Amino acid sequence: MKKILNSLFISYLLSVTVWGRAPALSSAPSKSVAKIGVYIFDQDKKWANIVRSQPELILDHMGKFGYEVYGPAGLEEWLKESNIPYTLVYHYLKEEQNKGTDNLGGYPSYAEWSEELRKLATDNPHILQLSSIGATEQGREILAVKISDNPQSDENEPEFKYIANMHGDEIVGRELMLRTIRDMVSAYNNHDPEISNLIDKTEIFIIPSMNPDGAELRRRANSNFVDLNRNFPDFTTGDNRDEILQRAKETAAVMRFQKSRNFALSANFHGGAEVVNYPWDTTPDLFPFDQMIKGISQEYAARVPGMYDSSEFPRGVTNGHAWYEVDGGMQDWSYFWHQDLQVTIELSNTKWPSFDSVSNFYNNNKVSIIEFIKKIHQGGGIKYTDGRDGEVKILSGNKDLGTYYLRHGEFYKVLPPGDYTFVINSRGVENRVAIKVPTSFEALNNPQLQSYIVLND
Ligand SMILES: [Zn+2]
């Protein structure tokens, strides 16, 4: 603790003597430590740059009145030295005191909800497949549900993903995902035409809790105090290779899972604000499909009462970096290395609201949750039956929209509706395929349209 305190203090002195110039970037592991959490009331943001200049500190949820700051042991001492007033919201040494008989405030425990999910999967093998993507630091399985017709087989259907609760104390997302799974199953079994059609044509994966250890402990970080949403590779830092290395087990599990599939659209659910946050988070550079992702985000926000007309975020959305910079987040990693378009959906201003209020959040979000899944059908793909790897360049007329991986013989991309040419390079041969991207409504309602053009070797 002393050592970290010293290094924090020394880098603070350095940042002052060089007039606030940011010190050198730190390596990823120290950046992702969240042992202490504070709230800093700072309406004028007069301390924000001092906080930002500390490579060990995590700034979160920049708001009208202030922001959260997380960091290693020694954070409080540093704030005192720096004359920055704060309110303590989490302290690892005080965690024990919070553990009463009802630490979870009425929310189901991991044992309870995972058992319920297992039962649901066992009872509905025609559309559900439950698996574990890996174990947490404390040995809990990180459960993933696949919802699709013929869930045991990998069909030519676009792959969609929801991940919730990577911050253990942001609990609403987990509950919304469990309710979404339950309601989709019952809608399918009751032959609801809209939901049945969506399930039949899509491979939907839902991970209700990426950080079940953190949820049991009711803390942001995992059991080793790693902030999982600062623990992914970051293309703008020295930690810029898609390698598992020393990362937390939960991060590593998601990285392996992502590599095994071909996700094209996903969202990850958080709490502490009410807004849809779209990439990039780590750089002010414009995201390649900025207008499209902004539009999809606004569609999510538009159907949530109170989100779209937010006084803080115009139309209920924000570019990630414009709000506050996140390095090592899952959202940017997902697109940069896996061309999986991901947004971060902040569901509730209160991270752990009363359990009774969860049904309200669900009612407010459930239409958007389904409509967002449908968006994956606004895309086009190719599939080689021999499972080959290669590259795909996308052309819109003469305009080059980038080059992407062809993995396991499969490539699918969400794009603005229109006509494209996919230029495929694989095994030394170039192949050009015309792709028409429909709206998701057309794709889901016209049985003639296929998501994938199947190519033989
Ligand atoms: Zn979060």
Residues whose N, C-alpha, C, O or C-beta is under 5 A from the ligand:
A	BS01	ZN	H167 E170 H270 G271
